[in-house]
Amino acid sequence: MKFATQAVRAGITPDPTTGAILPPIYQTATYVLDEIGKDKGFDYTRSSNPTRATLEANIAALEGGQYGVSYASGMSAVDAISRLLKAGDHVVSSDDVYGGVSRLYNQILNKFGIEITYVDTTNPENIATAIRPTTKMIWLETPTNPLLKVTDLDIVSQIAKEHGLLTAVDSTFATPYLLRPLEHGMDLVVHSTTKYLSGHNQIIGGMIVTNREDLFKELKFVQKSVGAVSSPFDCWLTLLGLKTLPLRMEKHSQNGMAVAQFLEAHPNVQKVIYPGLPSHPGHEIAKRQMVAPNGIPMFSGMITFELVGDVQTGINFMNNVRLASLAESLGAVETMVTHPASMTHTAVPRDVRYARGLTDSLVRLSVGIEDVDDIIEDLDQALKKA
Ligand SMILES: *Cc1c(COP(=O)(O)O)cnc(C)c1O
């Protein structure tokens, strides 16, 4: 089956009792045994649920993986992977990872003796240099949030093999429509399904996909033991969103490219970061790595840009957008904007923020699937007023 067919159909069979074309929402905690030792494959929903199993099969197929494990949020999926480690283990990670990931490692997992080193993984030599005798895993994000740094997965996979390390990639920004990390030798792919995979701002969810049976068994054990599972209704809503993932990613990417080009030519914009632009330092890697199933490179709808001005310019811009929504999330049908300096990163000292490249007037844009003329018109009027 090709990708678009899988999105609509993989793992989904008509309900055997009614013929319902959509999988039922199995809103149940438990399952009745025929007799002791004889169930129908399900005993208790924390361990397994038919609606959740359908979602796991669907996303696993899209990633070209054998096994999917679903979680209550992207962060609980990230946390589940950390439970493959033990005290004394060390992780080498991309430096511009999602803020929640560094918070988990720096403020929670550190208490349990797990250490992490952040390096710029766009230069894979930095990974090799950071590896210690206790290193167990390489954690990557590509493209990263919010600076959209692109890492070459084939090279990192080689480094990991040479050192016998586990590899995990947060592929939330690319989605399996544009990037299938398992095909690049990665062991684990992680998603916040909250974003593009569900696509409509309707749920919070996470997913891990792997081809390694040993890791799958460990993760299933973690899922059942910790219990951070997604509800049947959330799984069902995610399945509904996934059916249009190919259509949405085409449109997000088309609109994203048009908006990035518009911004790059705008006099009030200092800098545009978009992997689809030749000006992006990772453009050549992205062109090879982020490829739609039809073979055409595509770069999704995430754009980060810097205005000409200061922190107030950023705030003025945000307060003047009309169509775009001021919101912290991303990857949904609605265009959304975030201003890290006044929204997500207010607690971070300015010099620390700057050291990370998060300047005062930096804006992150999640381009939706509205008509691109309306999106551009809105950004243009807000830029002129900023
Ligand atoms: C949102 C996000 C997460 C966390 O996912 P939640 O569903 O919000 O828990 C992790 N990684 C990336 C890249 C994200 O964008």
The ligand as an SDF file (V2000), in Angstrom:
LIG
                    3D

 15 15  0  0  0  0  0  0  0  0999 V2000
    4.7300   19.5820   21.2720 C   0  0  0  0  0  0  0  0  0  0  0  0
    5.9990   18.8640   21.1340 C   0  0  0  0  0  0  0  0  0  0  0  0
    6.3940   17.8900   22.0630 C   0  0  0  0  0  0  0  0  0  0  0  0
    5.5640   17.5650   23.2900 C   0  0  0  0  0  0  0  0  0  0  0  0
    4.3420   17.0090   22.9550 O   0  0  0  0  0  0  0  0  0  0  0  0
    2.9990   17.1690   23.8460 P   0  0  0  0  0  0  0  0  0  0  0  0
    2.0010   16.4150   23.0430 O   0  0  0  0  0  0  0  0  0  0  0  0
    2.7200   18.6240   23.9740 O   0  0  0  0  0  0  0  0  0  0  0  0
    3.2880   16.5300   25.1600 O   0  0  0  0  0  0  0  0  0  0  0  0
    7.5820   17.2330   21.8540 C   0  0  0  0  0  0  0  0  0  0  0  0
    8.3660   17.5270   20.7940 N   0  0  0  0  0  0  0  0  0  0  0  0
    8.0220   18.4620   19.8840 C   0  0  0  0  0  0  0  0  0  0  0  0
    8.9310   18.7450   18.7490 C   0  0  0  0  0  0  0  0  0  0  0  0
    6.8330   19.1630   20.0190 C   0  0  0  0  0  0  0  0  0  0  0  0
    6.5100   20.1010   19.1300 O   0  0  0  0  0  0  0  0  0  0  0  0
  1  2  1  0
  2  3  1  0
  2 14  2  0
  3  4  1  0
  3 10  2  0
  4  5  1  0
  5  6  1  0
  6  7  2  0
  6  8  1  0
  6  9  1  0
 10 11  1  0
 11 12  2  0
 12 13  1  0
 12 14  1  0
 14 15  1  0
M  END
$$$$
